[in-house]
Amino acid sequence: MADFLLEIGLEEVPARMIAGAEAELGRRVHDLLTRERLLADGATVKTYSTPRRLALLVEGVLAGQADTQEQMTGPSWKVAFKDGAPTAAAEAFAKKAGVAVSALEKVTTPKGEYVGATVRRQGIRASELLVAELPKEVLAIYWAKNMYWRAGKPERFVRPVRWVVALLDSSVVPLEIAGIAAGQASRGHRVLHGEAPVVIDAAKNYAEILRRAHVVAEVSERRHTIRKALDAATRTIAGARWREDEPLVETVVHLTEWPTVILGNFEAEYLTLPEEVLVTVMRDHQKYFAVEDAHSKLAPHFLAVLNTETDAEGAEIIRHGNQKVLRARFKDARFFWDFDQKTPLPERVDSLKHVTFQKQLGSYHWKTGQNLQVARELAAVVNSAGMKFDEAALLKAVELAKTDLTTELVKEFTELQGMIGGLYARAQGLGERVALAIYEQYTPASMEDNIPVSVEGQLLGLADRIQTIVAMFGVGNAPTGSKDPFALRRSANAIVKILAESELPLTLDAVLQASGVGGSNKKQVDAFLRERLHFYLKDVRGFAYDVVNAVLAADTNDVRDAIARAEALTAARASADFEAISAAFKRIKNIVRQAEEKGFAVGAPQSVKLAPEAQALADAAAALAPRVAALREKRAYGEALAAIATLRPVVDAFFDKVMVLDPDETVRGSHLGLIDGVLRGFSGIADFSEIVTG
C-alpha cells in the first residue's frame, strides 16, 4: 500500500468557491479509486485547500488492481466444433476471450452445451490508472465561473493551473493536468517564502513541509488559528469580545494561507451612525470583524485577519493603513446618511420611475403599484380571519419599501438595501411599524434566517416575493436546471418559510390568488411553490422522503398543517400496526389501479351480501370514520393515525379470506367499492401507500 498525494496549484481562487471544490475533489478521487479497486480496507481521504491550491492525501492506495478471473460463454458447441475440429466461430470466440483455441472448454447449461473459456485479466497498476483517469476527474470539478487560459486548448477551470504535485509515496505519478506535468515541486507562501519551489519528498510529509514554507494547508487548522487569534486580540480590551460571524470566519479562512490578526481602532464619533451601517462597511467591504462591549454594543475597534506575519513595526504600519481606509469609508457613509435625509422617503416615490426593476416589466414604481395590489388582497384575507395588524402601516411600508434604492447610501453600499429604508423611516418619524416592515422586507434571505417579527413585515415580504415570481414567470424567466438568475427559488423558499413559521392565516393558494395570476402561468407558479414546499419539508425540516410524499399527496395547500401531519406521520410509522396498515393501503391502491386499467366497474359495497370478513371491514371503517374526521378537524393527527392503525386486524382478515377481484362482476364491484371507500376515507392526512415499509 502507498500514500497518494495530489496538489493542483492555481492562481488565487475566489474564497466562496473553494470549500465546495475541495469537497468535490475528495469525492471524485475517492469514487475513482473505489471504482478501479485501488482502495485498501480502512483507506482514508484527507483534503486540503488554500487560495492557491486544492490538494488531497489518500492513505491506503493499493499498488495495482488485483488480477481477476471470469468465465465467458460463447456459441453452442455444435456450432463451434464440427467433427471435433474448430470452426471460424470457435476461433473468433477464442480471439475475443484472449485464449488459444485449445484452451476452450465445453460448458453444460440448462439450454445445452456451449463453448466456454476461463479468462484471466491482469490488474492495472495504480500509477497507470491515475495517469489515464485522474486529470479528467480534476477538470470535471464544477465551478460557478470557469475560464480558458490556453489558446486553442479545450480545458476550462476556475483559474489557470500553475503547478501539479502527484506522488505515490515518494514516486512521481507522471500525469498531466491542463498542460502542466506533475512533479514534486509545490509553492510556499507568496510573500513569506517567495516563489522558490518547495519540494515534497514524500506524500505523507505534505502538510508539514508546507507549514515550514508558511502555508497551513489544512482548513480546520487555519479556522482554529483564526479564532484563537481573534480571541487573543480582543482580550487586550477590557470587557470586549469580537462579534461572532461564522460566514465571515469561513471567508477569511479561505482568503489566507498563514493567518494572523491585528486589532485596529476608529473614532468613537462614528458610533452615532447605525450599527448596521458600520458593521456592513467593516464586514462586507473590508472583511473586518466588529468588536462589541460587555453590553453587546458596538465598540470603536475592529479586527483584521492578515495573510502574513509581521514584526511590531510592520504590524503598526498595516494597522495604520487599515484604519485610514476604514475611516474614509465611515466618513463617506456619514456624508451619505446626512445627505439622504434632505429628501424624505415619501418624496422619493416618483423617483422610482427611473429605477429599472426588469427591462421587460418596467420600473420599481410599477412594481410598487403591483405590490400594493397584492398586499391589499393578502390584508383582506388576514382581516377576515380576525388577525390584528396595522393595515395602514402595511400599505405605507409597501409604498415606501423600494425608495431607498434612490438613496446615495444604498447606491454605495448595496448590501444595505431594505435596512436603510427602515432606518430612514424610523429617523424620519414615519412610524415604528412602517419602519420595521421596510427593514425586514428581505428576511429571510436564507433558510437559516429568522422570518420578520411583525405581521406587516411578513405580509410585505410575501407580497413582494409572490409578485416577483409571478411577473418573472410571465415573461419567461422561470428557473431552469441550475440557472436561477433572478433568485426565484430563494423567493419561493422564503414564502414557504414565512407561512410555516408565522401565525398568518394564509395558505399557498391564498398567496397565489392574491397575486392575480391566471391561466397556464398560474399552474406553473403553483407547481413551483409546491416543489419548494417539498424542499422545505425534506431538506430543511428533515422529514423522510416517503413521509413528505405521503403528506403532500394528501394536501399541499396549508404549510403549517403539512408540517403537523408530517410530524404525526413520522411518530406513527414506528408502530408495527401502522406499518402493516400502510402496506395494506399500498395494496389497495395497486388493486384499484389494476381494476381501472382492466375496465372493472366500482360498485357499492351494499349491492351484494358481503363475506363476513368484508362486512367486518365495512362495519369497522364506517364506525371509525366519524372519529377520525373529528380528530382531523382538531388537527389531532397523532390520535387520528393511531385510530386508523386499529383497522389492521380487519384489513388483514379481509385480504386473507376475500378474493377482491372475484369472477362475479357484481361481487367484484362491491369489493372494489369497499376498499376504494376505505382508501379515500382515511387518506386525508396522508397517502399511506407512499410509505416505504420493511
C-alpha positions as CSV (number, residue, x, y, z in Angstrom):
1,M,0.0,0.0,0.0
2,A,1.0,3.6,-0.6
3,D,0.0,7.1,0.2
4,F,-1.1,9.2,-2.7
5,L,-0.8,13.0,-2.8
6,L,-2.3,15.3,-5.4
7,E,-1.9,19.0,-5.3
8,I,-3.2,21.4,-8.0
9,G,-1.5,24.8,-7.8
10,L,-3.6,27.8,-9.1
11,E,-3.7,31.5,-9.3
12,E,-5.8,32.8,-6.4
13,V,-9.3,31.3,-6.3
14,P,-12.3,33.3,-5.0
15,A,-12.9,32.4,-1.4
16,R,-16.6,31.5,-1.9
17,M,-15.7,28.7,-4.4
18,I,-13.0,26.9,-2.5
19,A,-14.9,24.7,0.0
20,G,-17.2,23.2,-2.5
21,A,-14.4,22.4,-4.9
22,E,-12.3,20.9,-2.2
23,A,-15.1,18.6,-1.1
24,E,-15.8,17.6,-4.7
25,L,-12.2,16.8,-5.4
26,G,-12.2,14.4,-2.4
27,R,-15.4,12.7,-3.6
28,R,-14.2,12.3,-7.2
29,V,-10.9,10.8,-6.2
30,H,-12.4,8.5,-3.7
31,D,-15.0,7.3,-6.2
32,L,-12.4,6.8,-8.9
33,L,-10.1,4.7,-6.6
34,T,-13.1,2.7,-5.4
35,R,-14.4,2.1,-8.9
36,E,-10.9,1.0,-10.0
37,R,-10.5,-1.3,-7.0
38,L,-7.5,0.6,-5.7
39,L,-8.5,1.5,-2.1
40,A,-7.4,-0.8,0.7
41,D,-9.7,-1.6,3.6
42,G,-9.6,1.3,6.0
43,A,-8.2,3.8,3.5
44,T,-8.7,7.5,4.2
45,V,-9.0,10.5,2.1
46,K,-8.0,13.9,3.6
47,T,-8.5,17.1,1.6
48,Y,-6.7,20.4,1.8
49,S,-7.1,23.9,0.3
50,T,-5.8,27.4,0.3
51,P,-6.4,30.3,-2.1
52,R,-3.6,28.9,-4.3
53,R,-4.2,25.2,-4.1
54,L,-6.5,22.2,-3.9
55,A,-5.0,19.0,-2.5
56,L,-5.7,15.6,-1.1
57,L,-3.8,12.8,0.6
58,V,-5.1,9.3,0.3
59,E,-3.7,6.8,2.8
60,G,-4.1,3.2,1.7
61,V,-3.8,3.0,-2.1
62,L,-3.0,-0.4,-3.5
63,A,-0.1,-0.8,-5.8
64,G,-2.5,-2.0,-8.5
65,Q,-5.7,-3.8,-9.2
66,A,-5.9,-7.5,-8.2
67,D,-5.9,-9.9,-11.1
68,T,-9.4,-11.2,-12.0
69,Q,-10.8,-14.4,-13.4
70,E,-14.1,-14.8,-15.2
71,Q,-15.9,-17.4,-17.2
72,M,-17.0,-16.4,-20.7
73,T,-19.6,-18.4,-22.7
74,G,-19.6,-18.4,-26.4
75,P,-21.5,-20.1,-29.2
76,S,-23.0,-23.6,-28.9
77,W,-20.6,-26.5,-29.0
78,K,-22.1,-27.8,-32.2
79,V,-21.5,-24.5,-34.0
80,A,-18.0,-24.1,-32.6
81,F,-16.8,-27.6,-33.5
82,K,-17.6,-29.8,-36.5
83,D,-16.4,-33.4,-36.2
84,G,-14.0,-32.3,-33.4
85,A,-12.4,-29.5,-35.5
86,P,-12.8,-25.9,-34.5
87,T,-14.8,-23.7,-36.8
88,A,-14.5,-20.0,-37.6
89,A,-16.9,-19.4,-34.7
90,A,-14.6,-21.1,-32.2
91,E,-11.6,-19.2,-33.5
92,A,-13.5,-15.9,-33.2
93,F,-14.6,-16.6,-29.7
94,A,-11.1,-17.7,-28.6
95,K,-9.7,-14.4,-30.0
96,K,-12.3,-12.4,-28.2
97,A,-11.5,-14.2,-25.0
98,G,-7.8,-13.9,-25.5
99,V,-7.0,-17.6,-25.2
100,A,-5.9,-20.3,-27.6
101,V,-8.5,-22.4,-29.3
102,S,-7.1,-25.4,-27.4
103,A,-8.0,-23.8,-24.1
104,L,-11.7,-23.7,-25.0
105,E,-13.8,-26.0,-22.9
106,K,-17.3,-27.5,-23.0
107,V,-19.8,-25.8,-20.7
108,T,-23.1,-27.6,-20.0
109,T,-26.1,-25.3,-19.3
110,P,-29.8,-25.8,-18.9
111,K,-30.1,-24.7,-22.6
112,G,-27.5,-27.2,-23.8
113,E,-23.7,-27.4,-24.4
114,Y,-21.8,-24.3,-25.2
115,V,-18.1,-23.2,-25.6
116,G,-16.6,-21.6,-22.6
117,A,-13.3,-20.1,-21.7
118,T,-11.7,-19.1,-18.4
119,V,-10.3,-15.6,-18.9
120,R,-7.7,-14.2,-16.5
121,R,-7.3,-10.4,-16.6
122,Q,-4.2,-8.8,-15.1
123,G,-4.8,-5.9,-12.9
124,I,-3.6,-2.4,-14.0
125,R,-1.0,-0.6,-11.8
126,A,-2.3,2.3,-9.8
127,S,0.1,4.8,-11.4
128,E,-1.2,3.9,-14.9
129,L,-4.8,4.3,-13.9
130,L,-4.1,7.6,-12.2
131,V,-2.3,8.9,-15.2
132,A,-5.2,7.9,-17.5
133,E,-8.2,8.9,-15.4
134,L,-7.4,11.4,-12.7
135,P,-6.9,14.5,-15.0
136,K,-10.4,14.0,-16.3
137,E,-11.8,14.0,-12.8
138,V,-10.0,17.2,-11.8
139,L,-11.1,19.1,-14.9
140,A,-14.7,18.0,-14.4
141,I,-14.9,19.8,-11.0
142,Y,-17.9,22.2,-11.0
143,W,-17.1,25.9,-10.7
144,A,-19.7,28.7,-10.7
145,K,-17.4,30.5,-13.2
146,N,-14.8,29.0,-15.4
147,M,-12.1,30.4,-17.8
148,Y,-10.0,29.5,-20.7
149,W,-6.3,30.5,-20.4
150,R,-4.5,28.4,-23.1
151,A,-5.2,29.5,-26.6
152,G,-6.7,26.7,-28.7
153,K,-7.0,24.3,-25.8
154,P,-10.3,22.9,-24.6
155,E,-9.9,22.8,-20.8
156,R,-11.6,25.3,-18.6
157,F,-11.0,25.8,-14.9
158,V,-11.7,28.5,-12.3
159,R,-8.1,29.8,-12.6
160,P,-5.0,28.9,-14.6
161,V,-3.2,25.8,-13.3
162,R,0.4,26.7,-12.4
163,W,1.8,23.5,-10.9
164,V,0.9,19.9,-10.1
165,V,2.2,17.6,-7.5
166,A,1.3,13.9,-7.8
167,L,3.1,11.3,-5.6
168,L,2.7,7.7,-4.7
169,D,4.8,7.7,-1.5
170,S,8.0,9.3,-2.9
171,S,7.5,8.5,-6.6
172,V,6.1,11.0,-9.1
173,V,3.0,9.9,-10.9
174,P,3.6,11.2,-14.4
175,L,0.2,12.6,-15.1
176,E,-0.6,15.9,-16.7
177,I,-3.3,18.4,-16.0
178,A,-4.0,21.3,-18.4
179,G,-0.6,21.0,-19.9
180,I,1.2,21.0,-16.6
181,A,3.3,17.9,-15.9
182,A,3.2,16.6,-12.3
183,G,6.3,16.7,-10.2
184,Q,7.4,17.1,-6.6
185,A,7.7,20.9,-6.6
186,S,4.9,22.9,-4.8
187,R,4.9,26.5,-3.7
188,G,5.0,28.2,-0.4
189,H,3.5,31.5,0.9
190,R,3.9,34.0,-1.9
191,V,5.4,36.7,0.4
192,L,6.9,34.9,3.4
193,H,8.5,32.2,1.3
194,G,8.6,33.6,-2.2
195,E,8.3,31.7,-5.5
196,A,11.1,29.2,-4.8
197,P,9.9,25.6,-5.2
198,V,9.0,23.6,-2.2
199,V,10.0,20.0,-2.7
200,I,7.6,17.4,-1.3
201,D,9.8,14.4,-0.6
202,A,7.0,12.1,0.4
203,A,3.2,12.2,0.2
204,K,2.8,11.8,4.0
205,N,5.0,14.8,4.7
206,Y,2.9,17.2,2.6
207,A,1.3,19.3,5.3
208,E,4.4,19.6,7.5
209,I,6.7,20.6,4.6
210,L,4.2,23.3,3.5
211,R,4.0,24.6,7.1
212,R,7.7,25.1,7.0
213,A,7.1,27.3,3.9
214,H,4.5,29.3,5.8
215,V,1.4,27.6,4.4
216,V,-1.2,26.0,6.7
217,A,-2.8,23.6,4.2
218,E,-5.5,22.2,6.5
219,V,-8.6,24.3,6.5
220,S,-9.7,23.3,10.1
221,E,-6.3,24.3,11.4
222,R,-6.5,27.7,9.8
223,R,-10.0,28.2,11.2
224,H,-8.8,27.3,14.7
225,T,-5.8,29.6,14.4
226,I,-8.0,32.5,13.3
227,R,-10.5,32.0,16.1
228,K,-7.8,31.8,18.7
229,A,-6.1,34.9,17.3
230,L,-9.4,36.8,17.3
231,D,-9.9,35.9,21.0
232,A,-6.4,36.9,21.9
233,A,-6.5,40.2,20.2
234,T,-9.9,41.1,21.8
235,R,-8.7,40.2,25.3
236,T,-6.4,43.3,25.1
237,I,-9.6,45.4,25.6
238,A,-11.3,45.1,28.9
239,G,-14.8,43.6,28.7
240,A,-14.8,43.4,24.9
241,R,-15.5,40.4,22.6
242,W,-15.5,40.0,18.9
243,R,-18.9,39.8,17.3
244,E,-19.5,36.2,16.2
245,D,-19.8,35.9,12.4
246,E,-19.5,32.4,11.0
247,P,-19.8,33.3,7.3
248,L,-17.0,35.9,7.7
249,V,-14.8,33.4,9.5
250,E,-15.2,31.0,6.6
251,T,-14.4,33.8,4.1
252,V,-11.1,34.7,5.8
253,V,-10.2,31.1,6.3
254,H,-10.3,30.7,2.5
255,L,-8.5,34.0,1.9
256,T,-5.4,33.1,3.9
257,E,-2.6,30.6,4.0
258,W,-0.8,31.9,7.0
259,P,-3.3,33.9,9.1
260,T,-2.6,36.4,11.8
261,V,-4.9,39.1,13.4
262,I,-4.4,42.7,14.2
263,L,-6.6,45.0,16.3
264,G,-7.5,48.4,14.9
265,N,-9.4,51.4,16.2
266,F,-11.7,54.1,14.8
267,E,-13.1,57.3,16.2
268,A,-16.0,56.9,18.6
269,E,-17.8,59.7,16.9
270,Y,-18.7,57.3,14.1
271,L,-20.8,55.3,16.6
272,T,-23.6,57.8,16.1
273,L,-24.2,56.0,12.7
274,P,-26.5,52.9,12.9
275,E,-24.7,49.7,13.8
276,E,-26.0,48.1,10.6
277,V,-24.1,50.7,8.5
278,L,-20.8,50.4,10.4
279,V,-20.8,46.6,10.5
280,T,-21.7,46.3,6.8
281,V,-18.8,48.6,5.9
282,M,-16.4,46.6,8.1
283,R,-17.7,43.2,7.2
284,D,-18.7,43.3,3.5
285,H,-16.2,45.9,2.2
286,Q,-13.1,45.3,4.4
287,K,-13.6,41.8,5.8
288,Y,-13.1,43.2,9.3
289,F,-14.7,41.7,12.4
290,A,-16.7,44.1,14.6
291,V,-15.9,44.3,18.3
292,E,-18.6,44.9,21.0
293,D,-18.5,45.8,24.6
294,A,-19.8,44.0,27.7
295,H,-23.4,45.2,26.9
296,S,-23.2,43.9,23.3
297,K,-23.0,47.5,21.9
298,L,-20.5,48.2,19.1
299,A,-17.1,49.4,20.3
300,P,-14.7,51.7,18.3
301,H,-12.5,48.8,17.3
302,F,-12.1,46.2,14.6
303,L,-10.2,43.0,13.9
304,A,-8.5,42.4,10.6
305,V,-7.2,38.9,9.5
306,L,-4.0,39.2,7.6
307,N,-2.4,36.6,5.3
308,T,1.1,37.2,6.6
309,E,3.0,37.8,9.8
310,T,5.0,40.9,10.7
311,D,7.1,42.4,13.5
312,A,5.7,45.1,15.7
313,E,6.8,47.9,13.4
314,G,5.2,46.2,10.3
315,A,2.0,45.5,12.2
316,E,1.7,49.1,13.2
317,I,2.1,50.2,9.6
318,I,-0.6,47.7,8.5
319,R,-2.9,48.8,11.3
320,H,-2.5,52.4,10.4
321,G,-3.3,51.7,6.7
322,N,-6.4,49.7,7.6
323,Q,-7.6,52.4,10.0
324,K,-7.1,55.0,7.3
325,V,-9.2,53.0,4.8
326,L,-12.0,52.4,7.3
327,R,-12.1,56.0,8.4
328,A,-12.6,57.1,4.8
329,R,-15.4,54.5,4.4
330,F,-17.1,55.7,7.5
331,K,-16.7,59.3,6.5
332,D,-18.4,58.5,3.2
333,A,-21.2,56.7,5.0
334,R,-21.8,59.6,7.4
335,F,-21.9,62.0,4.5
336,F,-24.4,59.9,2.5
337,W,-26.6,59.4,5.6
338,D,-26.8,63.2,6.2
339,F,-27.3,64.0,2.5
340,D,-30.1,61.4,2.1
341,Q,-32.1,62.9,5.0
342,K,-32.7,66.0,2.9
343,T,-35.1,64.1,0.8
344,P,-37.6,62.1,2.9
345,L,-38.7,58.7,1.7
346,P,-42.3,59.8,0.6
347,E,-40.7,62.4,-1.7
348,R,-38.7,59.6,-3.4
349,V,-41.6,57.5,-4.7
350,D,-41.8,59.2,-8.0
351,S,-38.0,58.8,-8.5
352,L,-38.6,55.0,-8.6
353,K,-39.9,55.6,-12.2
354,H,-36.3,56.0,-13.2
355,V,-35.1,52.8,-11.4
356,T,-35.5,49.7,-13.6
357,F,-36.9,46.6,-11.9
358,Q,-36.7,44.4,-15.0
359,K,-36.4,45.6,-18.6
360,Q,-39.4,43.6,-19.9
361,L,-41.6,44.6,-17.0
362,G,-40.8,48.1,-16.0
363,S,-39.6,50.3,-13.2
364,Y,-39.7,49.9,-9.4
365,H,-42.5,52.4,-9.5
366,W,-44.5,49.9,-11.5
367,K,-43.5,47.1,-9.1
368,T,-44.6,49.2,-6.1
369,G,-48.0,49.6,-7.6
370,Q,-48.2,45.8,-8.2
371,N,-47.0,45.0,-4.7
372,L,-49.7,47.3,-3.3
373,Q,-52.4,45.4,-5.1
374,V,-51.1,42.1,-3.8
375,A,-50.7,43.4,-0.3
376,R,-54.4,44.7,-0.2
377,E,-55.6,41.2,-1.2
378,L,-53.5,39.5,1.4
379,A,-54.6,42.0,4.0
380,A,-58.3,41.3,3.2
381,V,-57.8,37.6,3.9
382,V,-55.9,38.2,7.1
383,N,-58.5,40.7,8.3
384,S,-61.4,38.3,7.5
385,A,-59.7,35.7,9.7
386,G,-59.6,38.1,12.6
387,M,-55.9,38.6,12.9
388,K,-54.9,42.0,14.3
389,F,-52.4,44.1,12.4
390,D,-52.0,47.7,11.2
391,E,-53.2,47.7,7.6
392,A,-52.4,51.4,7.1
393,A,-48.8,50.8,8.2
394,L,-48.5,47.8,5.9
395,L,-49.7,49.7,2.8
396,K,-47.4,52.7,3.7
397,A,-44.5,50.3,4.1
398,V,-45.2,48.7,0.7
399,E,-45.4,52.1,-0.9
400,L,-42.0,53.2,0.5
401,A,-40.3,49.8,0.6
402,K,-38.2,50.4,-2.5
403,T,-37.5,54.1,-2.1
404,D,-34.1,53.5,-0.5
405,L,-32.9,52.4,-3.9
406,T,-32.7,56.1,-4.8
407,T,-30.5,56.9,-1.8
408,E,-26.8,57.6,-2.0
409,L,-26.1,55.3,0.9
410,V,-27.7,52.3,-0.8
411,K,-26.0,53.1,-4.1
412,E,-22.7,53.0,-2.3
413,F,-23.5,50.0,0.0
414,T,-26.0,47.9,-1.9
415,E,-25.9,45.3,0.8
416,L,-27.9,47.7,3.0
417,Q,-31.0,47.7,0.7
418,G,-34.1,47.5,2.8
419,M,-32.3,48.0,6.1
420,I,-31.5,51.6,5.1
421,G,-35.1,52.2,4.1
422,G,-36.3,51.0,7.6
423,L,-33.6,53.1,9.4
424,Y,-34.5,56.2,7.4
425,A,-38.3,55.6,8.0
426,R,-37.6,55.5,11.7
427,A,-35.3,58.5,11.7
428,Q,-37.9,60.5,9.7
429,G,-40.7,59.6,12.1
430,L,-42.8,57.6,9.7
431,G,-43.9,55.1,12.4
432,E,-42.3,52.2,14.0
433,R,-44.5,49.6,12.3
434,V,-43.8,51.1,8.9
435,A,-40.0,51.3,9.7
436,L,-39.8,47.7,10.9
437,A,-41.8,46.3,8.0
438,I,-39.5,48.0,5.5
439,Y,-36.4,47.0,7.5
440,E,-37.5,43.3,7.5
441,Q,-38.7,43.0,3.9
442,Y,-35.8,40.9,2.6
443,T,-35.8,38.5,5.5
444,P,-35.4,35.6,5.5
445,A,-32.6,35.8,2.9
446,S,-31.8,32.1,3.5
447,M,-33.3,29.1,5.3
448,E,-31.1,29.8,8.3
449,D,-32.5,33.4,8.8
450,N,-35.4,34.3,11.0
451,I,-38.7,35.4,9.4
452,P,-39.9,39.0,10.0
453,V,-41.2,39.5,13.5
454,S,-44.0,41.8,12.6
455,V,-47.2,40.8,10.7
456,E,-46.7,43.8,8.5
457,G,-43.2,42.7,7.6
458,Q,-44.4,39.2,6.9
459,L,-47.1,40.4,4.6
460,L,-44.8,42.9,2.8
461,G,-42.3,40.1,2.2
462,L,-45.0,37.8,0.9
463,A,-46.5,40.4,-1.4
464,D,-43.1,41.5,-2.8
465,R,-41.9,37.9,-3.5
466,I,-45.0,36.4,-5.0
467,Q,-45.4,39.4,-7.3
468,T,-41.8,39.0,-8.4
469,I,-42.2,35.3,-9.1
470,V,-45.5,35.7,-11.0
471,A,-44.1,38.6,-13.1
472,M,-40.9,36.7,-13.9
473,F,-42.7,33.6,-14.9
474,G,-45.0,35.7,-17.1
475,V,-42.1,36.9,-19.2
476,G,-40.4,33.5,-19.5
477,N,-37.8,33.9,-16.7
478,A,-38.7,30.8,-14.7
479,P,-35.7,28.9,-13.2
480,T,-34.3,26.1,-15.4
481,G,-32.0,23.5,-14.0
482,S,-29.2,25.1,-12.0
483,K,-29.9,28.5,-13.6
484,D,-31.9,30.9,-11.5
485,P,-30.6,34.4,-12.3
486,F,-33.4,36.2,-10.5
487,A,-33.2,34.0,-7.4
488,L,-36.8,32.9,-7.7
489,R,-36.2,29.7,-5.8
490,R,-34.9,31.8,-2.9
491,S,-38.0,33.9,-3.0
492,A,-40.3,30.9,-3.0
493,N,-38.3,29.3,-0.2
494,A,-38.9,32.5,1.8
495,I,-42.7,32.4,1.1
496,V,-42.9,28.8,2.4
497,K,-40.8,29.6,5.4
498,I,-42.9,32.6,6.4
499,L,-46.1,30.6,6.1
500,A,-44.5,27.8,8.0
501,E,-43.1,29.8,10.9
502,S,-45.6,32.6,11.3
503,E,-49.2,32.6,12.6
504,L,-50.6,34.1,9.4
505,P,-54.0,32.6,8.4
506,L,-52.7,32.1,4.8
507,T,-52.3,29.1,2.5
508,L,-50.2,28.8,-0.6
509,D,-53.5,29.1,-2.6
510,A,-54.3,32.3,-0.8
511,V,-50.9,33.8,-1.6
512,L,-51.1,32.7,-5.2
513,Q,-54.7,34.0,-5.5
514,A,-53.7,37.4,-4.1
515,S,-51.1,37.8,-6.9
516,G,-53.9,37.8,-9.5
517,V,-52.1,35.3,-11.7
518,G,-54.2,33.1,-14.0
519,G,-54.1,30.6,-16.8
520,S,-51.1,28.4,-17.6
521,N,-48.9,30.8,-15.7
522,K,-50.9,30.1,-12.5
523,K,-50.4,26.4,-13.0
524,Q,-46.6,26.8,-13.4
525,V,-46.2,29.0,-10.4
526,D,-48.5,26.8,-8.3
527,A,-46.3,23.7,-9.2
528,F,-43.2,25.8,-8.4
529,L,-44.4,26.7,-4.9
530,R,-45.4,23.1,-4.2
531,E,-41.9,21.9,-5.2
532,R,-40.4,24.4,-2.8
533,L,-42.7,23.1,-0.1
534,H,-41.4,19.6,-0.8
535,F,-37.8,21.0,-0.5
536,Y,-38.7,22.7,2.8
537,L,-40.2,19.6,4.4
538,K,-37.5,17.3,3.2
539,D,-34.3,19.3,3.2
540,V,-34.9,22.0,5.8
541,R,-37.2,20.2,8.3
542,G,-35.6,16.8,7.7
543,F,-38.6,14.7,7.2
544,A,-38.1,11.4,5.3
545,Y,-38.8,11.5,1.6
546,D,-41.6,9.0,1.8
547,V,-43.3,10.9,4.7
548,V,-43.1,14.1,2.6
549,N,-44.5,12.3,-0.4
550,A,-47.3,10.8,1.6
551,V,-48.3,14.1,3.3
552,L,-48.2,16.2,0.1
553,A,-50.1,13.6,-1.9
554,A,-53.0,14.3,0.5
555,D,-52.8,18.1,0.5
556,T,-50.2,20.7,-0.4
557,N,-52.0,23.9,0.4
558,D,-51.7,24.6,4.2
559,V,-48.0,24.7,5.0
560,R,-48.3,24.5,8.8
561,D,-50.8,21.8,8.5
562,A,-48.5,19.8,6.3
563,I,-45.8,20.1,8.9
564,A,-48.1,18.9,11.6
565,R,-49.2,15.9,9.5
566,A,-45.6,15.1,8.7
567,E,-44.6,15.2,12.4
568,A,-47.5,12.9,13.3
569,L,-46.8,10.5,10.5
570,T,-43.1,10.4,11.5
571,A,-44.0,9.5,15.0
572,A,-46.7,6.9,14.0
573,R,-44.6,5.0,11.5
574,A,-42.6,3.3,14.2
575,S,-45.7,1.3,15.1
576,A,-46.0,-2.2,13.7
577,D,-49.7,-1.8,13.2
578,F,-49.2,1.4,11.3
579,E,-46.6,-0.1,9.1
580,A,-48.9,-3.0,8.3
581,I,-51.8,-0.7,7.6
582,S,-49.6,1.4,5.3
583,A,-48.7,-1.8,3.4
584,A,-52.3,-2.7,3.1
585,F,-53.2,0.8,1.8
586,K,-50.5,0.4,-0.9
587,R,-52.0,-3.0,-1.8
588,I,-55.5,-1.4,-2.0
589,K,-54.2,1.4,-4.2
590,N,-52.5,-1.1,-6.6
591,I,-55.6,-3.3,-6.8
592,V,-57.8,-0.3,-7.6
593,R,-55.4,0.9,-10.2
594,Q,-55.2,-2.5,-11.9
595,A,-59.0,-2.7,-11.8
596,E,-59.2,0.7,-13.6
597,E,-56.7,-0.5,-16.2
598,K,-58.8,-3.6,-16.9
599,G,-62.0,-1.6,-17.0
600,F,-63.6,-3.2,-14.0
601,A,-66.5,-1.2,-12.6
602,V,-66.5,0.0,-9.0
603,G,-69.8,-0.8,-7.3
604,A,-71.5,-0.1,-3.9
605,P,-70.4,-2.4,-1.1
606,Q,-74.1,-3.0,-0.1
607,S,-75.1,-4.2,-3.6
608,V,-74.5,-7.8,-2.5
609,K,-74.2,-9.8,0.7
610,L,-70.6,-9.5,1.6
611,A,-68.4,-12.2,3.0
612,P,-68.1,-11.9,6.8
613,E,-64.5,-10.5,6.6
614,A,-65.6,-8.0,4.0
615,Q,-68.6,-7.0,6.1
616,A,-66.4,-6.7,9.2
617,L,-64.1,-4.3,7.3
618,A,-67.1,-2.2,6.1
619,D,-68.5,-2.0,9.6
620,A,-65.2,-1.1,11.2
621,A,-64.5,1.6,8.6
622,A,-68.0,3.1,8.9
623,A,-67.7,3.1,12.7
624,L,-64.2,4.7,12.7
625,A,-64.8,7.3,10.0
626,P,-66.6,9.9,12.2
627,R,-64.0,9.7,15.0
628,V,-61.1,10.1,12.5
629,A,-62.9,13.0,10.9
630,A,-63.4,14.7,14.2
631,L,-59.7,14.2,15.2
632,R,-58.6,15.6,11.8
633,E,-60.8,18.7,12.3
634,K,-59.0,19.3,15.6
635,R,-55.7,18.6,13.9
636,A,-55.1,15.8,16.4
637,Y,-53.2,13.9,13.8
638,G,-51.3,11.6,16.1
639,E,-54.6,10.3,17.6
640,A,-56.2,10.0,14.2
641,L,-53.3,7.9,12.8
642,A,-53.4,5.7,15.9
643,A,-57.1,5.2,15.3
644,I,-56.6,4.3,11.6
645,A,-54.0,1.7,12.6
646,T,-56.6,-0.1,14.6
647,L,-58.1,-1.3,11.3
648,R,-55.2,-3.7,10.9
649,P,-56.9,-6.9,12.1
650,V,-60.0,-6.5,9.9
651,V,-57.9,-5.4,6.9
652,D,-55.6,-8.4,7.4
653,A,-58.6,-10.8,7.7
654,F,-60.1,-9.3,4.6
655,F,-57.1,-9.9,2.4
656,D,-56.6,-13.4,3.9
657,K,-60.1,-14.6,3.2
658,V,-61.6,-12.5,0.4
659,M,-60.9,-12.7,-3.3
660,V,-61.1,-9.0,-4.2
661,L,-61.3,-9.4,-7.9
662,D,-64.0,-12.0,-7.8
663,P,-65.1,-13.5,-11.1
664,D,-68.6,-12.4,-10.4
665,E,-68.9,-8.8,-11.7
666,T,-71.3,-7.7,-9.0
667,V,-69.3,-9.1,-6.1
668,R,-66.1,-7.8,-7.6
669,G,-67.6,-4.3,-7.9
670,S,-68.8,-4.4,-4.3
671,H,-65.3,-5.4,-3.1
672,L,-63.7,-2.6,-5.2
673,G,-66.2,-0.1,-3.9
674,L,-65.4,-1.2,-0.3
675,I,-61.6,-0.9,-0.5
676,D,-61.8,2.3,-2.6
677,G,-64.0,3.9,0.0
678,V,-61.6,2.8,2.8
679,L,-58.7,4.3,0.7
680,R,-60.4,7.6,0.1
681,G,-61.9,7.9,3.6
682,F,-58.7,7.5,5.5
683,S,-56.2,9.2,3.2
684,G,-56.9,12.8,4.1
685,I,-54.0,13.1,6.5
686,A,-51.5,11.3,4.2
687,D,-51.5,8.9,1.3
688,F,-50.3,5.9,3.3
689,S,-49.4,4.0,0.2
690,E,-46.4,6.3,-0.2
691,I,-44.9,5.0,3.0
692,V,-42.0,2.6,2.4
693,T,-42.4,-0.4,4.6
694,G,-39.9,-3.1,5.5
